[in-house]
Amino acid sequence: MSESNTKNELAMSIDEAEWQWLKPHMERGVLIIVTDDLDLAEVGFRIAIDDAQTIEKWINKGFIGKPTLEDATLWDSDPKRRFQMLVLSPYILIIPC
């Protein structure tokens, strides 16, 4: 399967979810927050192909990472807050809407 087909399939898998649904996944340590500077399907693709160099660059620049306790506290105040999300087992990638 080509790179563009894989990215298109990932893009079609992007959905929305409320914080209350995502919170248990954060507690399990599988939630990854992505800044809206990046395309969620692209991040998912890079993780799927284990592109460690690109992923490390994004982590170092603060474009992707694990949500902080401060993030969770903010989102807890609005449990219906919505996020774009992409399930890429075992991870769930999110971008706040």
N, C-alpha and C positions, 0 to 999 in steps of 0.2 A: 504494500500500500504506500502511496506517495505521501510526502510530507504535507502537501496542501490538502489531500484528502483526510489525513489524520487530524489536522488542525480544524478542518471544516466539521468533522464529526464531533470533536471536542466542543467547538463553538455551538453546535446544535444541542449539546448536553448541558449547557449553562442554563441555570434556573434561578429562581429567587427563593429565599427562605428567611423566616423571622429568627431573631436572636434566640428566642426561647427554644427553638428547635436545634440551633447550632451549639448552644452552651454545653450540653453534655459531651460534645465532640471536643470542645476546648479542654474540658476536664480530663479527657482521655489523652490529650496531647497531640491530636491529629489535625487540628485546625491551623491553617496557614493564611495569614492576612496578606493581601496583595494590594499595593497602592494602585490608584486608578491611572497612574502613569504607564502601566503595563496592560497588555491584553491578556485576559484570563485564559483564553485558549492557548496562547503562545506559552504562557507559564506552564500550563498543564502539559503541553507537548514537550517542553524542555525537561520537565520532571520525568515524564514517561520514557524519554530516551536517555535519561541519566546524564544530561549535559551539565556535568559538575562545574565546569569553568563558568558558564553563563549563570548558573544558579548561585554560585559563590559570589560572583560580581554583584548580582542583585541583592543578595543578603548584605554584603558589605556596604552597598549604597542605601540600604534601608528600604528597598522596594518590596521585599518579601521577608516574612519572619513570623514568629509565633506571636499571637496577641498577648499583651501585657495584662497584669491585674488591673491597671488603670483603664485599659480598653474595656475589660469585662465589667468593671464598676459603672462606667459610662453607659454601656449597652444594657446593663441590668436596670437602669433607670428608665429604659424604653424597650421593654421586652418584645414589642411588636416591630421594632426597627428591622428593616429589610436589608438583605445583602444579596448581591449576585453570588452564586456559588457554583462550583464545579467539583463533583466527586471524582477523585482520582485515587482509588483505593491504594493504600489505607488513609490517604489524606483527603481533606476537604479544603479547597481553596476558596477564599471569600474576598469580595470587595464591598465595602459599605456603600449602599445606594444613597 
